[in-house]
Amino acid sequence: MPDKIEELLREPLVVINLGLKGFAASLEKQEVEVIQVDWIPPAGGDEEMIDLLDKLL
């Protein structure tokens, strides 16, 4: 198993970044491939609205 982990760690790193664009920018400066996903919490994070949305689904 350690050989597979070592092999994986030798592969180029690709990061999926959710939300914080500054984090993606600092990785890109280090020449890390970044996939940026623009994500925000449902209903702006308002728990009451989230509960209502959950009921609709």
C-alpha positions in Angstrom: 0.0 0.0 0.0 2.7 2.6 0.8 4.0 2.2 -2.8 0.6 3.3 -4.2 0.6 6.3 -1.8 4.1 7.3 -3.0 3.0 6.9 -6.6 0.0 9.1 -6.0 2.1 11.8 -4.4 4.4 11.9 -7.4 1.5 12.8 -9.7 0.8 16.4 -10.5 -1.5 18.1 -8.0 -4.9 19.3 -9.1 -7.0 21.1 -6.5 -10.7 21.7 -6.6 -11.4 25.0 -4.8 -14.8 25.8 -3.4 -15.5 29.5 -2.9 -12.4 31.3 -1.6 -10.7 32.7 -4.8 -7.7 34.0 -2.8 -6.8 30.4 -1.9 -7.0 29.4 -5.6 -4.8 32.4 -6.6 -2.1 31.5 -4.2 -2.0 27.9 -5.5 -1.9 29.1 -9.0 1.1 31.3 -8.2 2.8 28.0 -7.1 1.9 26.6 -10.5 -0.7 24.2 -9.1 -3.6 23.4 -11.4 -6.8 24.7 -9.7 -10.4 24.2 -10.7 -12.4 27.0 -9.2 -16.0 26.3 -8.2 -18.1 29.4 -7.4 -20.2 28.1 -4.5 -22.2 29.8 -1.8 -24.3 28.3 0.9 -27.9 27.7 0.0 -30.2 30.6 0.9 -27.1 32.7 1.9 -26.7 30.5 4.9 -30.0 31.5 6.5 -31.0 28.3 8.4 -34.7 29.1 8.4 -34.7 29.5 4.6 -32.6 26.3 4.2 -35.2 24.4 6.2 -38.0 25.7 3.9 -36.0 24.8 0.8 -35.4 21.3 2.2 -39.1 20.9 2.7 -39.7 21.8 -1.0 -37.2 19.1 -2.1 
